[in-house]
Amino acid sequence: MNISTKLLSSALLASAALSMTATEPTTPPVISWDPADVGVIYASDQDTFFDVMKDSQGNAANAWNQPVWGQTCVVSDDECGDGAAIRIDNLDFLPLQFLATLNLSDFRFLHLDLWVSSDCLLDFTLQNWWPGDKFVTEIYSLKTGEWNSIDIDMAAMAWGMKNGAQERVVNVLKLAGENVDEDTNPYAETIFMTNVMAHNDESVLAGINDVVVTDATEGDGITYDLFGRRVGEGYKGIAIRNGQKFILK
């Protein structure tokens, strides 16, 4: 091996080691949606997506607080390259509560971009009011060293009806604390979250991935929704049968 080859190999090894131990994310993904087509709660590009949704009392959605429910994680606003994000350290669970209820009835999906310092599993909860119905998402598998884009399909949740339509009213967005066993699947030490937006872009259905399918949905020929509940012939939305995800229309 000549000197130049050795130097190149050393540089590659150093670069690989650096990427494995990286603790800071790059600039978050650029959102291509028209600002008029989305409901912005928290955006990385706060110059383009400056028009933040308002709750039922006229408060900005990103003015949420953190109710004290016994969580021990630390939350702060931070920069990610050229963007903004919420930084969460030592997550156990994190409730983010809007100052009043936030009406997402005009939207089907809730989008989030997350960066984690190590591979981990994570679920989310939408609570419509307190005490009220809460809806827990499937478990997402998040990969370190990259931004993970998640689109929660709110149509798959059993929201209440008003005038014949689903009324998606949210008071709390909670990270973790439901279906993931933290003892066997510890959360990443540091998590960055940004681009929290409600939207109606159904093209995201074609890109659904990184969902953990439990054994209960594999091989029995029965159709389940994303929460592991059996569904009948009239069900519409994302479904799982024999470990495979598909859409029923």
SULURHU-V525966 format. One record per backbone hydrogen bond with DSSP energy under -0.5 kcal/mol. NH is the residue of the N-H (numbers start at 0). CO is the residue of the C=O. If there is no record, write none. Layout:
nh=NH co=CO
nh=NH co=CO
This chain:
nh=5 co=1
nh=6 co=2
nh=7 co=3
nh=8 co=4
nh=9 co=5
nh=10 co=6
nh=11 co=7
nh=12 co=8
nh=13 co=9
nh=14 co=10
nh=15 co=11
nh=16 co=12
nh=17 co=13
nh=18 co=14
nh=19 co=15
nh=20 co=16
nh=21 co=18
nh=27 co=79
nh=36 co=33
nh=37 co=34
nh=38 co=197
nh=39 co=37
nh=39 co=50
nh=40 co=195
nh=41 co=195
nh=45 co=43
nh=48 co=44
nh=49 co=47
nh=51 co=49
nh=52 co=39
nh=54 co=58
nh=55 co=100
nh=57 co=54
nh=60 co=52
nh=62 co=59
nh=63 co=60
nh=64 co=96
nh=66 co=64
nh=68 co=66
nh=73 co=88
nh=75 co=86
nh=77 co=84
nh=79 co=82
nh=82 co=79
nh=83 co=43
nh=84 co=77
nh=85 co=192
nh=86 co=75
nh=86 co=84
nh=87 co=190
nh=88 co=73
nh=89 co=188
nh=90 co=187
nh=93 co=174
nh=95 co=93
nh=95 co=172
nh=96 co=64
nh=96 co=94
nh=97 co=95
nh=97 co=170
nh=101 co=169
nh=102 co=100
nh=103 co=101
nh=103 co=167
nh=106 co=103
nh=107 co=198
nh=108 co=198
nh=109 co=151
nh=110 co=108
nh=110 co=196
nh=111 co=149
nh=112 co=193
nh=113 co=147
nh=114 co=191
nh=115 co=142
nh=116 co=189
nh=119 co=141
nh=121 co=139
nh=124 co=173
nh=125 co=134
nh=126 co=124
nh=126 co=171
nh=127 co=132
nh=134 co=125
nh=136 co=123
nh=139 co=121
nh=140 co=209
nh=141 co=119
nh=141 co=139
nh=144 co=115
nh=145 co=142
nh=147 co=113
nh=148 co=146
nh=149 co=111
nh=151 co=109
nh=153 co=107
nh=153 co=151
nh=154 co=107
nh=155 co=152
nh=156 co=153
nh=158 co=156
nh=161 co=164
nh=164 co=161
nh=166 co=159
nh=167 co=165
nh=168 co=166
nh=169 co=101
nh=169 co=167
nh=170 co=126
nh=171 co=126
nh=172 co=95
nh=173 co=124
nh=173 co=171
nh=174 co=93
nh=175 co=122
nh=175 co=173
nh=181 co=179
nh=183 co=180
nh=184 co=180
nh=190 co=87
nh=191 co=114
nh=192 co=85
nh=193 co=112
nh=195 co=41
nh=196 co=110
nh=196 co=194
nh=197 co=38
nh=198 co=108
nh=201 co=199
nh=203 co=200
nh=204 co=201
nh=205 co=202
nh=206 co=203
nh=207 co=204
nh=211 co=138
nh=212 co=210
nh=213 co=211
nh=216 co=213
nh=217 co=214
nh=218 co=216
nh=223 co=239
nh=224 co=228
nh=227 co=224
nh=230 co=222
nh=234 co=231
nh=236 co=247
nh=238 co=245
nh=239 co=223
nh=240 co=243
nh=241 co=221
nh=242 co=216
nh=243 co=240
nh=245 co=238
nh=247 co=236
nh=248 co=246
